[in-house]
Protein backbone atom coordinates (compact mmCIF):
# COMPACT_ATOMS: atom_id res chain seq x y z
CA UNK A 1 0.00 0.00 0.00
CA UNK A 2 1.25 3.42 -0.80
CA UNK A 3 -0.61 6.03 1.18
CA UNK A 4 -4.27 6.22 2.04
CA UNK A 5 -5.55 9.72 2.70
CA UNK A 6 -8.97 9.87 4.37
CA UNK A 7 -10.73 13.14 5.00
CA UNK A 8 -13.49 13.73 7.51
CA UNK A 9 -15.11 16.82 8.91
CA UNK A 10 -16.03 17.35 12.54
CA UNK A 11 -17.04 20.34 14.65
CA UNK A 12 -13.41 21.45 14.80
CA UNK A 13 -12.81 21.34 11.04
CA UNK A 14 -10.97 18.97 8.74
CA UNK A 15 -9.52 15.70 10.03
CA UNK A 16 -7.01 13.99 7.73
CA UNK A 17 -5.95 10.40 8.38
CA UNK A 18 -2.81 9.10 6.70
CA UNK A 19 -1.95 5.40 6.51
CA UNK A 20 0.85 3.57 4.76
CA UNK A 21 3.83 5.18 3.06
CA UNK A 22 3.74 8.91 2.28
CA UNK A 23 5.81 9.83 -0.77
CA UNK A 24 6.12 12.85 -3.00
CA UNK A 25 3.44 11.39 -5.26
CA UNK A 26 0.78 11.91 -2.57
CA UNK A 27 1.94 15.38 -1.44
CA UNK A 28 -0.32 17.35 -3.84
CA UNK A 29 -3.36 15.44 -2.54
CA UNK A 30 -2.29 15.96 1.07
CA UNK A 31 -1.80 19.70 0.57
CA UNK A 32 -5.15 20.00 -1.21
CA UNK A 33 -7.13 18.32 1.57
CA UNK A 34 -5.30 20.33 4.24
CA UNK A 35 -6.37 23.51 2.47
CA UNK A 36 -10.05 22.53 2.68
CA UNK A 37 -12.37 24.25 5.10
CA UNK A 38 -11.82 26.93 7.67
CA UNK A 39 -9.29 26.64 10.44
CA UNK A 40 -6.40 24.26 10.73
CA UNK A 41 -6.64 20.54 10.01
CA UNK A 42 -5.84 17.80 12.47
CA UNK A 43 -3.66 15.20 10.78
CA UNK A 44 -3.86 11.76 12.39
CA UNK A 45 -0.70 9.79 11.72
CA UNK A 46 -1.02 6.67 13.88
CA UNK A 47 -1.11 4.44 10.79
CA UNK A 48 1.65 6.21 8.84
CA UNK A 49 4.47 3.66 8.52
CA UNK A 50 7.01 5.72 6.58
CA UNK A 51 7.54 8.92 4.64
CA UNK A 52 10.17 10.04 2.19
CA UNK A 53 11.89 13.41 2.48
CA UNK A 54 9.29 15.11 0.26
CA UNK A 55 6.47 13.71 2.39
CA UNK A 56 8.18 14.78 5.61
CA UNK A 57 8.75 18.25 4.21
CA UNK A 58 5.05 18.48 3.34
CA UNK A 59 4.13 17.51 6.90
CA UNK A 60 6.41 20.25 8.19
CA UNK A 61 4.85 22.79 5.83
CA UNK A 62 1.29 22.02 6.88
CA UNK A 63 2.34 22.05 10.53
CA UNK A 64 3.93 25.47 10.07
CA UNK A 65 0.65 26.64 8.54
CA UNK A 66 -1.22 25.56 11.68
CA UNK A 67 -2.05 21.88 11.19
CA UNK A 68 -1.91 19.68 14.27
CA UNK A 69 0.10 16.48 13.77
CA UNK A 70 -1.23 13.71 16.02
CA UNK A 71 0.11 10.21 16.66
CA UNK A 72 3.35 10.35 14.65
CA UNK A 73 5.47 7.28 15.41
CA UNK A 74 8.63 8.05 17.36
CA UNK A 75 11.10 7.15 14.62
CA UNK A 76 9.17 9.35 12.17
CA UNK A 77 9.34 12.20 14.70
CA UNK A 78 13.14 11.87 14.63
CA UNK A 79 13.13 11.91 10.83
CA UNK A 80 10.82 14.94 10.81
CA UNK A 81 13.15 16.80 13.18
CA UNK A 82 16.13 15.91 10.98
CA UNK A 83 14.37 17.43 7.96
CA UNK A 84 13.49 20.50 10.05
CA UNK A 85 17.15 20.97 11.06
CA UNK A 86 18.32 20.65 7.43
CA UNK A 87 15.86 23.35 6.37
CA UNK A 88 17.32 25.94 8.76
N, C-alpha and C positions, 0 to 999 in steps of 0.2 A: 504494500500500500504506500502510495506517495503521501499525500496530505489531504485529510478531510477537513473542510472548513464548514462548520455549521453556524448559522446565525439565528438568534432568537431575540425577541424584544420583551423586556419586562418594564416594570414601573420606573426603573432607573436608567433605561435606555437600551443600547445594543449590547448583547452578550455574544461573543464569538468564541466558539470551541474549536481548538485545533487538535488533531490527532494524526499520528504517523510521523512523516519525515518532511519537514518544511524546507523547500529549496527555492531558488530564485524563480522557478517556473510558477510558483503559487503566489509570489509576492504581489503582483498586480491585483489578484483577487482579494488577498488579505487587506491591502491598502484601500480597496474599493469598499469592502464591507465595514471597515473601521471608520470610513468617512460618512457612513449612513447615519441618519438621525441627528438629534440634538444631544449635546453633552459628550462625554467621553466613554468609549466602550470599555467593557470588562472583557479581558481575553483570558479564557480558561485554558490552561496548558498542561493539565494533569496527564493527558494522553499523548503529549508531544514527545516522541522518542528521540528525535535528532533534528538538527537544523544546520544548513550550510552557512557560510559567512554572509551570504546575501540575505538569507532568511533571518539570521540573528540581527543584522543591521536593520532590517525592516521592523523587527520587534523593538529595537532601540528607538527608531524613529517614531513609531506610534506611541511608545511610552513617553517620549519627550513631548509629544503633542497632547498628553493627558490621559492616555489609555492606562488602565490598571492591569498589570500582568499578575495572574493568580495561578499558583500551583506548578511553577516551573521546577522541573527536577534539578537537584543540586548540581550535577555535573554540567547541565545546560546553563545554570546561573554562572558558573565559573567561565564557561565559554562566552557568555554574554558580556561579562565583565572584561574579559580579554579583548573583545571587539571594541568595547567602550574605551579602554585604555589606548588602543591603537588609533582610535579616531581623534584623540586629543593631542 
